[in-house]
Each structure stands twice: as C-alpha cells, then as structure tokens.
Amino acid sequence: MEGGITESISYPVEFFNSLELSGLPSDKLRLKVGVPVLLIRSLDVPRLCIGTQLQITNVGPNDVRVTVMTDIAGRESVLIPRIPVIPKDLPSKFKR
C-alpha cells in the first residue's frame, strides 16, 4: 500500500493543522452571524459565483445559511454545505 493510512499515521494532526499552503485555508474558519462575506469559489447553485456578496445568517456544524446581498436575487436565503478542501500537490492526501 503506497502512501495511504500507514503513512498518515506517522504524522500528528497538529502537523497538518500547522501547514500554511498557498491557496489552502487555515484549519479553522471562524464565521460570525451578521458579517458580510464575499464568495471566493463558484458553487453549483444559481446566482452563487465568485465575487457574490453574502451575509451570514446562521452557522451550523456542516453548513452555513447566507443571504445573497445582490439586487437581482432580492435578498434570497441560501444554504451552503461544508466543502472539503483536498490539496493535490502534496505527497500525502488530507482534507480541511
């Protein structure tokens, strides 16, 4: 078994959490209700593309409810699920 589970066991979780890689967010994302945010990744939902202005209305363990702040959407409420980020340019695979 090349790589895989045995290779990942030799590294503690703290090591992976301490990695700061270009294009990869930190291990914890702290969101607050009422804060305006900009979407930095296109989603497969109508009107949710890069640069869409959103306002956080609810933060759950696996999703975030936001209100689309553009005039076209008319303050539509949308649920954004947790999206795992898996770097492809590292020898060991992990997700954040």
C-alpha positions in Angstrom: 0.0 0.0 0.0 1.8 3.1 -1.2 1.1 6.2 1.0 -2.3 5.5 2.5 -3.2 5.1 6.1 0.2 3.9 7.4 1.9 6.9 6.0 -0.6 9.4 7.5 -0.3 7.8 11.0 3.3 8.8 11.3 2.3 12.5 11.2 0.3 14.0 14.1 -2.8 16.0 13.4 -1.1 19.2 14.8 1.5 18.9 12.0 -1.2 19.1 9.2 -3.0 21.9 11.1 0.2 23.9 11.2 0.7 23.8 7.4 0.2 27.1 5.7 0.0 26.5 1.9 -0.8 28.8 -0.9 -4.5 28.5 -1.9 -5.4 26.4 1.2 -7.3 28.0 4.1 -6.2 27.5 7.7 -7.5 24.5 9.6 -10.3 26.6 11.4 -12.7 29.0 9.8 -14.4 31.3 12.3 -17.7 32.8 11.0 -20.0 35.2 12.8 -23.7 35.8 12.2 -24.4 39.2 10.5 -21.0 39.6 8.9 -20.8 40.3 5.2 -18.6 38.0 3.1 -17.5 37.5 -0.5 -17.8 34.1 -2.1 -14.3 33.0 -3.4 -15.4 29.8 -5.1 -18.2 29.2 -7.6 -20.9 26.8 -6.4 -23.4 24.7 -8.4 -26.2 26.9 -7.2 -27.9 29.6 -9.4 -26.5 33.1 -8.7 -23.6 31.8 -6.5 -20.4 32.6 -8.3 -17.0 34.1 -7.4 -17.5 37.6 -6.0 -21.1 37.2 -4.9 -21.8 39.3 -1.8 -23.4 37.4 1.1 -24.3 38.0 4.7 -24.1 35.1 7.2 -27.4 34.4 8.9 -26.8 31.1 10.6 -23.7 28.9 11.2 -24.2 25.2 11.7 -21.7 22.3 12.2 -21.9 21.2 8.5 -23.4 24.2 6.7 -23.8 28.0 6.6 -27.0 29.8 5.8 -26.4 33.1 4.0 -28.5 35.8 2.4 -27.5 36.9 -1.1 -27.0 40.7 -1.0 -27.3 41.5 -4.7 -30.3 43.4 -6.0 -31.0 40.7 -8.6 -31.5 37.9 -6.0 -33.8 40.0 -3.9 -32.1 39.0 -0.5 -32.6 35.3 -1.2 -31.6 32.9 1.6 -29.2 30.0 0.6 -27.7 27.1 2.4 -24.0 26.4 1.7 -22.8 22.9 2.7 -19.3 22.2 4.1 -16.9 21.8 1.2 -13.7 19.7 1.9 -10.5 21.2 0.5 -8.1 18.5 -0.6 -4.6 19.7 -1.9 -3.4 17.8 -4.9 0.2 18.9 -5.0 1.3 17.2 -1.8 2.6 13.6 -1.4 0.1 12.9 1.4 -3.6 13.4 0.9 -5.6 15.1 3.6 -8.6 17.4 3.7 -9.6 20.5 5.6 
